[in-house]
Amino acid sequence: MPRTALSREEVLDAAAALVKRHGPDALTMRRLAAELGTAVTSIYWHVGNRESLLDALVERTVDDLAAIAPRGRTPAARIVSVARALRRELRDRPHLVAMVHERGLTERMFLPAQRALAKEVHAAGVRGARAAEVVRAVQFQVVGFVLVERNRERAPLQSPGEEALWDAERPGPDPALARALARPVDSDRLFTTSVRALVEGLLGASARVPD
């Protein structure tokens, strides 16, 4: 029996989950109704047609990224925290972010994170064009890193892979480097290390980010 009590938020939650798992092409009103155990007419009543539903998901994605809050004791630490949160959000919802981009709302989506970064850059004593450079450098680092991660994940199986290639280099002039590159990459650690180095370099040595 179709369920009678259903909210708009429940519909959007289920729709977002479908898009996250299978992409926007998998989101049909019939499939969404089946996921929710309700009638298709109930879905239309809550969110309108499919295009209206996609628009609502896009708006919600934009709002979710606006909720990123800086954490940390210093401006530099808070900048790194914003970068880490932004990367996490982008990685968690690639299909939804792609929908935002397709609707020409990418800049609006990033604006809250830019504002949060600008506030911390100002707190670090940086102003004007230099402050804008810091904000954009951090944003570009996040987006570029996520794109590289996504490309690596979707790439065909490499044979030999990076680990095997570097494993053969161990007798070379820097065996410790070869051993490290023969191990799988720790993306979380690499991202944090690179953002810390970027922030410290742009803000100055006094802006060292605590471990």
GIQUIUR-V35344 format. One record per backbone hydrogen bond with DSSP energy under -1.0 kcal/mol. CO is the residue of the C=O (numbers start at 1). NH is the residue of the N-H. If there is no record, write none. Layout:
BEGIN
[[CO	NH] [CO	NH]]
END
This chain:
BEGIN
[[7	11] [8	12] [9	13] [10	14] [11	15] [12	16] [13	17] [14	18] [15	19] [16	20] [17	21] [18	22] [19	23] [23	26] [24	27] [26	28] [28	32] [29	33] [30	34] [31	35] [32	36] [33	37] [33	38] [37	3] [39	43] [40	44] [41	45] [42	46] [43	47] [44	48] [49	53] [50	54] [51	55] [52	56] [53	57] [54	58] [55	59] [56	60] [57	61] [58	62] [59	63] [60	64] [61	65] [62	66] [64	67] [65	68] [74	78] [75	79] [76	80] [77	81] [78	82] [79	83] [80	84] [81	85] [82	86] [83	87] [84	88] [85	89] [86	90] [87	91] [88	92] [89	93] [93	97] [94	98] [95	99] [96	100] [97	101] [98	102] [99	103] [100	105] [101	104] [105	109] [106	110] [107	111] [110	114] [111	115] [112	116] [113	117] [114	118] [115	119] [116	120] [117	121] [118	122] [119	123] [120	124] [121	126] [122	125] [128	132] [129	133] [130	134] [131	135] [132	136] [133	137] [134	138] [135	139] [136	140] [137	141] [138	142] [139	143] [140	144] [141	145] [142	146] [143	147] [144	148] [145	149] [146	150] [147	151] [148	152] [149	153] [150	154] [161	165] [162	166] [163	167] [164	168] [166	169] [169	172] [174	178] [175	179] [176	180] [177	181] [178	182] [180	183] [185	187] [186	190] [187	191] [188	192] [189	193] [190	194] [191	195] [192	196] [193	197] [194	198] [195	199] [196	200] [197	201] [198	202] [199	203] [200	204] [204	207]]
END
